Amino acid sequence: MADASTSASARRLVGARRVVVKIGSALLVDQASGRLNRRWLETLAVDLARLRGRGQQAVVVSSGAIALGRRHAGLPAGRLKLEESQAAAAVGQIRLAHAWKEVLEGHGLAVAQVLLTLEDTEQRRRYLNARSTLHTLLGLGVIPVINENDTVATAEIRYGDNDRLAARVAQMLSSDCVVLLSDVDGLYTANPAQRRDALHVPEVTDIDARIAAMAAGPISGVGSGGMATKIEAARIAVGAGCHLCIANGGVDHPLRAIEKGGRCTWFIARESPVAVRKQWIAGSLRPAGELVVDEGAGAALGRGKSLLPAGVTRVRGQFERGDAVRVLDAKGVELARGLSAYSSEDAGRIAGRRSAEIERILGYRGRAELIHRDDLVMSRRHAPGETDE
């Protein structure tokens, strides 16, 4: 790979504020013995420790529970029934979590296990709760190790692969970079196992029909995600303003290998996660209510500040936590749109009050801001009663 490409590859990973790393089953579990590949996992832990040492936040999406548990549960080789997969996951998950705890704590890193289902990233209330938990863990310096909750998920509510789960987690956390570590070193023009003339694709800037047609089935017999699922994951990540890398993790220190220019495929996002989120708030959401603010709060919003309860004079409409609302001045002119950190009922109770009083008034300790600046977009000036519709 050319020096320029190598530098760009390193910058996307090294320069990312928040990185989601997905590890495939074929890397974590030896296909012949069904045992954990502990020595390789130790080298990945060194890479993650280096990321944290640079001040980056890291999230791990780890496959391997079913592959690891099936041997201990005495299940046969081949395709498992849903209930057998759930049983294998239950047996394997505790071993997998323990292994992650050992290797990361060996580098002074705190680790937490988080199990998610499709519903946790699709249903608004569960999405908000999961996002809040993950943000809190990252703020505490903890590395979340995430897996699909295979022990309870039915066929209808499963992702079925951790590639798309990793992309959804990256979307949820406004991450800058996703790295999919598997047993392939990127996208090819055809399946390299079947076509000797297949060419490696180092960079993708537009996921069109031609790119989708390059996908093939899973190469290994362990993982559930083939190239098609990786491209779908790339669609999700890039759509959220997040770069995504597909790389061969079957080397020691796989993240360091990417930084040094190892062969991989980058799917390039054209906009940042913050810009994409702001566009989504501004143009894709139908406001469920309104917050009227005083002159001081309006001026603070114009300076890029968050909206505090003290600056709110009136709450209108019925909305829940996480719903979109309009922010108006005293004359009814729209100043901004954003996502409320409180329901309309609770917002009404704390309107005009200092943030330090929230816990006493509501009985729980919520956010200091009614709308955080990351969840708020300034509007063009609207006349009273005018909307974008």
N, C-alpha and C positions, 0 to 999 in steps of 0.2 A: 504494500500500500504506500502511496506517495506520502511525503512528509506533510504536505498541506492537509491531506485527508486524515492522517494520523493525528495532527494537531486539532482538527475539528472534532474528531471522535473523542479525544481526551477532554476537550473543553465542554462538550455536551454532558459528560459524566462528572468531571471534576467540578464544573461550574454550577451544577444543579444544587439548588437549596434543599430539595427533598427528593429522594430516590426510592423507587419501589423495585425490589429485586425478586423475581420469581424463579424458583428452582424446580426443575422437572424431576419426576420420580426416577427416571433412568440415571440421574446423577447421584441422587441420595441413596438409592438402594441397588446393590449388586444384583444383576439379573440372574446370575447362576445360583447364588447362595440365599438370596432374599435378605441379606444382612445389610445394616447401615454402613455406608461408605464413610467411616469416621475420619480417616486421614484426610480425605478431600474436604470434608466439612470443616476441619480445622483450618485449612488454607483459606476457605471462604470467610471464616470468622476473622482472620487477620485482615482481609480486605475490608470487611465491614468496620472493624476497629479503626482502620486508616481513614475511612470516610468520616466516622464520628470525630476522629482527631482533627480533621479539617473543618469541623463545625457543621458538617452536613447532617441532615436527618435521614435515617434509613428505616425502611419498612420491608419486611420479608414476607413473601407469599410462598409458602412451602408445601409442595406436594410430598407424597411418600407415605402417608398414613396407611392407606390400603395396601400398598405394595409391601410395606414393612410388617403390617399386622397379619397378613394372610398366612405367612409361614408359622407364626406363633399360634395362630388359631387352627392350624392344621387343614386349611382350605386348599383345594386342588389348584393346579395351574389352569390357565384358560379364563374365559369370560365368566365373571361371577354374577349371580342373581343380585337384585337390589339389596335384599336383606342380608346376603352374604357379604356384600361390599360394606354395608353399614356395620356389620359385626367386625369385619377386618379393620375398619377405620377406628372403631372403639378400642380395639386391642393395640393398634399401631400408633394412635394419636398420643397416648401417654408416653410411649417410648420415644416418639419423635420430639415431643415437647421437652422431655428430660435431656435429650441429646443437645437441643438448641440451648437450653439453659446452661449446660456444662461448658459448651465451647465458647459461648459469648461471655459468660461470667468469668471465664479464664482470662479474658482481656479487660475485666473491670466494667463490663457492659451489663446493665439491667435488661431483662427480657420479659415480655408478657405474651401469653397465648390468647389469641382472639379467633373465635370460630364464627363464620358468617354463612348465611344462605343467600340465595338469589333475592328473596323477599327483603332481606336487610338492606339491599342496595336499590330496591325498586319502590318500596312503600315509604312514603315521605317521613312519617314519624319514626320508623325504625332506622331509616337512613340518617336522620338528624342525630338520633341517639348514638349510632355507631360512629358517625363522624366526630361527635363531641368526645366520645371515649378515646378515639385514636388521636385526636388533637391534644387531649390532656396527657396521654402517654408520651407523645413526642415532646411536649413542653416540659415534661419531667425528665427527659433524656433517656427514656426507655425505648428499646427496639421492639415494636410489635411483630410477632410472628403469626401470620394469618393463614388459615386454611378454610376450605369449605367445610361446613358442619355436616359431613356425610352421614353421621350417626342418626340424624333426625330428618334430613332433607329427603323428600320423596322425588320420584322421577320428574314430576311436574314442576318442582321448584328448585331444581339443581342447575348449576352452571354446567357441570359435567367435566369441566377442565379449569385449571387455574390460570390459564393465559388471560381469559376474559375477566376472571375475578381480579387479577392484578391490575388490569386496565380500569376496571370500575373503582377499585380502591384508589388508584392514582387520580381518577376523576373526582372522587369524593374528597380527596385531600389537596386538590389543586397542586399535584406534584409536577415537577419539571421534567422528570426522566423516569422511564420504565426500562428495566433490563430483563429480558426473558432468557434465562440460561437453560439450555436444553442439550440434546444430543445432535443438533445441527448447527452449522455456523452461519446461518442466514438464509435468505431467499435466493432461489435459483430460477432460471428461465424454464426449467423442467426438473423433474425428479432426478437428482444426480445418481440415485441408486439404479435407475433404469435407463438413463440417457447419458452417455459419455460426453456428448457435446453440450451438456447443460452448463450455462454460464452463471457465475455468482453475480448478484446484484448488490453493490455496496451501499446504495442510497436510493430512497424512494421519496419523492416529493408530492406525488399524486396517486392515491390508491384508486385506480380506475379498473375497468373490466379486464384489461390486459394483465395487470398485476394480480388480480384475483384468480385469473386462469392459470397462473403459475403454481398455485397451491396443490399439494399432494396430500395423501393420507399420512398417518403417523409412521415414522421410520422405525422406532423401537417398539418392543412388545410390552412395555411397562406403562408408559404414559398414555393419557387419553386425548391429548391435544396434538393435532397435526398442524401442518402449515396453514391450513384454512382457518383454524381457530386463532393462530397467531396474527394473521392478516386482519381478522375481525377485531382482535384485541388492539391492533394498530389503529384501526378506524376509530375506536372508542377513545384511545389515548390522544391521537392527533387532534380529534375533534374537541378535546378538552384542553388543547394547547400544550400537550406533553409529548416530548420526543420519545420514541420507543426503539429499543435495540434488540435484535435477535442475535444471540451469540452462542458459540459452543462452550458450554460450561465444563466439558470433560477434560480440563487442564487444571493444574494447581494454580491458585490465585486467579480465578477467572475474571474478576473485575479489574485487577491490575493488568491482565492481558489485553483487555479492551482499551485501557488507557494507553498502553504501549503500541496500539495500532493493530491488534490481532484482528483477523478476518471476522466480519460481522455485517449485518444489514441495519442501517438506520432509517427509520421512518420519521421524516422531519415535519414538525409542527410549524405552521406559518405565524402563529401568534402565541403569546405567553398565556399561561393558565389564568392570570389575573384579568387580562384583556378579554379572554373568552368568557369568563364568568361575568364580567361587567356587561358584555353584550347580551348575554342570556338574561340577566336581571332587567336590563333596559328594554329589550325588545320581545322577549318570549313569554313573559309572565303577565297575567291579567291581575291587576291589583285587587286585593280582597277588602281593603280598608284604607283609611286615611289617618295621618297624624298631623295635627296643626301645631306649628312651632312658633316660638316668639322670635323677635328680631335678633337677639343674641345667638340663639341656636342656628338660625338661618345663616348668619355671618360665619359661624364656626364651620358649618357644612361647606361653605364656599372656600374655606381654607384647608379642606381635606380632612376635617375632624369627624369623629363618630357622633351619632345623635345620642345624647344622654337624656334620661327621663326628666331631668330638671328643666329642660328647654321645651317640653311638650305641654301645650295648653289644652288640647282636646283630642279625644280618640273617637273615631267614627267607624262604623261597620263591624262585622263579625269576622275575626280571623284567628288562626292558630299560630303557634310558634313555627317559624320558618316560612310563613306565607308572605307574599309580596304586598307592600303597602305604598301609597303615595305620601309624600311629605309636602305639606302646603304651608305657605305663610299666612298671616292673619287676613290677607285679602283674598285668599283662595287660589293664589298663584302656585303652581307646582314647582317646587325646588329640586326634588330628587325622588327616586324610587329605590326601595331596598327591601331586604328580608328582615322581618321583625324577630327579635330574640324572645318575644313574649306574646302570649295570646292577647286578644283585644281586652278580655276581662282583667288580666293581670296588668296590662299596659295602662288601662284606665285607673287602676289602684295606685300605680307608682308615678303617674304623670305629674310633673311639677315638683317631684321630690328628689332629694339628693340620692346618688347611687349607694351611699353608705346606709341608707334607710331601707333598702330593698328587702334584705333578709328579715328585718323586723316586721315589715308590712305584709310580705307574702308568705313568710314562714319557711322560706328556703333561700339559699344563696344562689342567685342567678347571675347572669352577666351584668357588668357595670353599665354596658351600653344597651340602649333599646334597639339601635341598629348600628352594628359595627361598620367602620368605614370600608372594610373589605367586602361588605355585603350591600353597599350603597353606591348608586350612580347618580350624578347630578344631571338634571333634565334641562332641555331647552325651556324657555319660559312659556307656560300655558296660561291662557286666560281662564278665569273661573268657569268650571263646568266643561272645559275643553279637554279632550283626550286624544290619544294617538290612533284610536280605532276609526 
